[in-house]
Amino acid sequence: MTSDRQMAANRRNALRSTGPRSPEGRDRSSRNAQSHGVLSERVTTDGEGGDLYRQMLSELIAEYAPRSETEHLLVQRLANLFWRERRLIHAERQELSQIEGNIFETASGSSTSLPISRQLLIGRYQTMITNQIAMTIGQLNILLKREID
């Protein structure tokens, strides 16, 4: 447990912080650790098509026609999961294109596939996202069926 003295020292130290102070700086620094965005808390990044995401979300809302807050949240979750799956595919393509771009710089006969550790990581993310999509669709179908009955 933190003592009162330690909390006071923490407050004094925080006053000397050199971190970002403007909203733009804070927003920028909030993305410092983002490498591929698959596990990001934000749904879209600055370079991605936010309009495309919003279009996908509105089409899923039209498809599932959520009536309750829970259903609406599940449809939003489904859109987020599909977007992350799209991002994962894009990240894999980028890595492969970087490898293919470097082929001419390496010895002949070099492999154009991703290292096994990267393949396993991408596979793990893909499995995780696929399972979450299936669970979310199942939960939505249960709720929608319950309302019909």
Residue pairs with C-beta under 8 A, 6 or more apart in sequence:
2 10
19 26
19 29
20 26
20 28
20 29
31 42
31 45
34 40
34 45
36 87
36 88
36 91
37 45
37 84
37 87
37 91
38 84
38 87
38 88
38 91
38 125
38 129
39 125
43 53
43 79
43 80
43 83
44 50
44 53
44 83
48 87
53 79
53 83
56 79
56 82
56 83
57 75
57 76
57 79
60 75
60 78
60 79
60 82
61 72
61 75
64 71
64 75
64 78
64 140
64 144
66 72
66 74
66 75
67 147
68 143
70 143
71 140
71 143
71 144
74 136
74 139
74 140
74 143
75 140
77 136
78 133
78 136
78 137
78 140
81 129
81 132
81 133
81 136
82 133
84 129
85 126
85 129
85 130
85 133
88 122
88 125
88 126
88 129
91 122
92 114
92 122
95 114
95 118
96 112
96 113
96 114
99 112
99 113
99 114
100 112
103 110
103 112
113 119
114 122
